[in-house]
Amino acid sequence: MHNIHRVSNLFSTVIWLILVVLTVATYSIDLLGMSRKLTMLMILAITLLKSQMVANFFMGLSKTKTLWRGIMLGYFLIVGGLIALAYFHASH
Amino acid sequence: MLAFGVLFVAYAFARADDVELFNQSQLTLSRTSGLINTLVLITSSYFVVRGVSAIKQGLSDKCAHWLIGAFLLGGVFVGIKIAEFSAKFAADITMSTNNFYMFYLSLTFFHFMHVLMGMVILTFIILKVRRGGYGPQDYVGVETGASFWHMVDFLWIILFPLVYIIR
């Protein structure tokens, strides 16, 4: 039992570190010198990854029914998709 | 979350109508403050995860320590946001200044209120944990408070790039 918690804590620590790295990547993505559209898509992809990591591993949804994970993923896909649509619309 | 979702999308479409105004106004924000606040919230969420793990093992003291750490980081977030809001108000920037600031101030203030609410919830949980009110068989209250805190983190993870980074 003690080992299970130790592994679980180690896993949470790894997730936290990945989230930190992805956050710094979002902040410094301009340095890559990509086009604005590609930068926006990259940031949205990173944000999708981060939000799902928080939902699945911090909130613990990975241990629940698919429906709950689907709601959180669907939320981001709808909101993120509409944001991307608005940004593409703006650039035309 | 639905209200935030609607505001996020409304921000993106409002920006589409006046890209230059939004891009110029966005440059007045401190991206570094946004970065620090994101790291602070992610770390506080991690502390809450460790707090839940500790209470599941019956380690009340350890749980309280992790949750106090999360609470203090919430305080750091609040402090940085107050400094940001103060700087904007000192520069005579209000919600009426333009559409960007209307969205920026309403979105971040709405989120700020959720952080404060999360801190109140964490306080009640910490007090109950210290009284021995939770244990390995009864930790639903801790998990529920933790979920609220993670939700606040989840929303900021979208808000940060949307308002501070994407141009």
HADDOCK unambig.tbl for C-alpha pairs under 7 A between the chains (distance, minus, plus):
assign (segid A and resid 5 and name CA) (segid B and resid 53 and name CA) 7.00 0.50 0.50
assign (segid A and resid 9 and name CA) (segid B and resid 50 and name CA) 6.78 0.50 0.50
assign (segid A and resid 16 and name CA) (segid B and resid 43 and name CA) 7.00 0.50 0.50
assign (segid A and resid 16 and name CA) (segid B and resid 46 and name CA) 6.28 0.50 0.50
assign (segid A and resid 20 and name CA) (segid B and resid 39 and name CA) 6.36 0.50 0.50
assign (segid A and resid 27 and name CA) (segid B and resid 35 and name CA) 6.72 0.50 0.50
assign (segid A and resid 27 and name CA) (segid B and resid 165 and name CA) 6.93 0.50 0.50
assign (segid A and resid 40 and name CA) (segid B and resid 166 and name CA) 5.89 0.50 0.50
assign (segid A and resid 47 and name CA) (segid B and resid 157 and name CA) 6.64 0.50 0.50
assign (segid A and resid 47 and name CA) (segid B and resid 158 and name CA) 6.36 0.50 0.50
assign (segid A and resid 51 and name CA) (segid B and resid 154 and name CA) 5.60 0.50 0.50
assign (segid A and resid 51 and name CA) (segid B and resid 157 and name CA) 6.55 0.50 0.50
assign (segid A and resid 54 and name CA) (segid B and resid 150 and name CA) 6.93 0.50 0.50
assign (segid A and resid 54 and name CA) (segid B and resid 154 and name CA) 6.51 0.50 0.50
assign (segid A and resid 58 and name CA) (segid B and resid 49 and name CA) 6.08 0.50 0.50
assign (segid A and resid 58 and name CA) (segid B and resid 150 and name CA) 6.94 0.50 0.50
assign (segid A and resid 59 and name CA) (segid B and resid 147 and name CA) 5.60 0.50 0.50
assign (segid A and resid 59 and name CA) (segid B and resid 150 and name CA) 6.26 0.50 0.50
assign (segid A and resid 79 and name CA) (segid B and resid 5 and name CA) 6.00 0.50 0.50
assign (segid A and resid 79 and name CA) (segid B and resid 9 and name CA) 6.34 0.50 0.50
assign (segid A and resid 82 and name CA) (segid B and resid 9 and name CA) 6.26 0.50 0.50
assign (segid A and resid 83 and name CA) (segid B and resid 9 and name CA) 5.63 0.50 0.50
assign (segid A and resid 83 and name CA) (segid B and resid 12 and name CA) 5.46 0.50 0.50
assign (segid A and resid 86 and name CA) (segid B and resid 12 and name CA) 5.59 0.50 0.50
assign (segid A and resid 86 and name CA) (segid B and resid 13 and name CA) 5.14 0.50 0.50
assign (segid A and resid 86 and name CA) (segid B and resid 16 and name CA) 6.08 0.50 0.50
assign (segid A and resid 87 and name CA) (segid B and resid 12 and name CA) 6.70 0.50 0.50
assign (segid A and resid 87 and name CA) (segid B and resid 16 and name CA) 6.36 0.50 0.50
assign (segid A and resid 89 and name CA) (segid B and resid 16 and name CA) 6.63 0.50 0.50
assign (segid A and resid 90 and name CA) (segid B and resid 16 and name CA) 4.18 0.50 0.50
assign (segid A and resid 90 and name CA) (segid B and resid 17 and name CA) 6.89 0.50 0.50
assign (segid A and resid 90 and name CA) (segid B and resid 19 and name CA) 6.92 0.50 0.50
